Amino acid sequence: MPAAASAAPGAAIRNASWRALGTHADLLVTGDLDRARIAVEVVLADVDRTYSRFRSDSELTDVNRRAGETVRLSSLLARAIGAAIRAAQLTDGLCDPTIGQALLRIGYDADFALVAASSAPIELRLERAPGWRTLRFDPEARTLRAPRGV
């Protein structure tokens, strides 16, 4: 097993923290902090544009709008969908990527920071999800067909 990477002796560790994707990002580097932060921000912006369920212009939102159709995915979304399906397989559905509609019905329809700031009581209820086996995903072709309600 390879040893963990460590900074060269005497190398100063620089850090930055900022809000990103409804949470916070912490960056530690021994090199150029500004350049590293820009690189991380580019990746996070890509992730947000690709699979944010809170953006009307995200690729995931477009896939959801096209429920029932076979949709070609970007490589980034295809990797995320593949990982989500793999998690569902490994947990026998305890992790299920098809709970989007159920989340909306219980009130998780905005960024968590906005939901958490609300003084309204949280109402818990059970909602049926379509289930991960309803997804038709082809990782080679990078296509997905998802039913309504996913």
PEMONOR-V273239 format. One line per field, one symbol per residue. burial: I if it has 24 or more other C-alpha atoms within 12 Angstrom, else O. A space follows every 50 residues. Layout:
# PEMONOR-V273239
burial = ???
This chain:
# PEMONOR-V273239
burial = OOOOOOOOOOOOOOOOOOOIIOOOOOIOOOOOOOOOIOOOIOOIOOIIII IIIIOOOOIIIIIIOOOOOOIIIIOOIIIIIIOIIOOOOOOOOOOIIIII IIIOOOOOOOOOOOOOOOOOOOOOOOOOIOIIOIIIIOIOOOIIIIIOII
